[in-house]
Amino acid sequence: MDRILPMSERVPVDETLQALEYIKYERNREAVKQYFEDVMPFSESTSIKYRRRLFERYLVLEDRQVVYTPFLELISGIDSYQTKKEILFYMTVVKTVTLQIVLKDIYKGLLNKSFTRTDLMDYLTLRMTEHKPSSVEKTLSVLTTILKDFNIVSVKEDPIKYETIFIVNERLRPTNKTVAFSLYYEFFVIQDNRIPNTERLHNAESFKYLLIDRFLADRYIKWLVANNYLEFYKMGANEQFQFTCSSLNDFVKKVMANVEA
């Protein structure tokens, strides 16, 4: 059984996106730190904690400068707020083990599409045996806030049982660009596998993190092939795909070229 690690800070979505987009114009580490703290509508100590997470999760530093990664370029270059938010969510999951475990358990049905606060507390307690109850409580609060802020779950109250209920959004339909970026990031940066077979591609972690079932995954894959982000090859009983872009950077440039066309 996977061990879940404590979570202590949520992701202030709009402020984080604003800070990430600012990096298009300013790469100095200290300037980015100050800007992020300035846009945070929180106390100084809380803003500093969020800023630390910003650098840990989303940024790469080199000689006290923020590297303008393909992730930052895409966030700054696309117009769709939905896509920006979805890509931010994906990158948050990639950097957060607890989110990975919980989302995959929802995907596999180990966590129901509708679960109570008590259900989730029991689930976390079983996987956080080395941590204090206060840490489990904090993790529950941060986890559900992140899932709610990114529209993964909605929340309602049961007035009879005095219980909070979390309902997984069954209408999640990430944009094509979100899925394309996620798959390119997974297979180029994480797996270093640019020619996955059919089973490996359909079972990509990205689909699980975005709660995309097998049927919908097939539709996204067909879109990727139709728009020349993937190529499909079949030789006898062997089926495999090949990513058409040579790097994540080339993928982002292709997306931006299509946006500007």
ABEGO torsion letter per residue (X at the ends): XBBBBBBABBBBAAAAAAAAAAAAABABAAAAAAAAAAABABBAAAAAAAAAAAAAAABBBBGGBBBBBAAAAAAAABABAAAAAAAAAAAAAAABAAAAAAAAAAAAGABBABBBAAAAAAAAAAAAAABBAAAAAAAAAAAAAAAAAAGABBBBBBAAAGBBBBBBBAABBBBAAAAAAAAAAAAAAAAGBABBBAAAAAABAAAAAAGBBAAAAAAAAAAAAAAGABBBBBBEABBBBBBABABAAAAAAAAAAAAAX
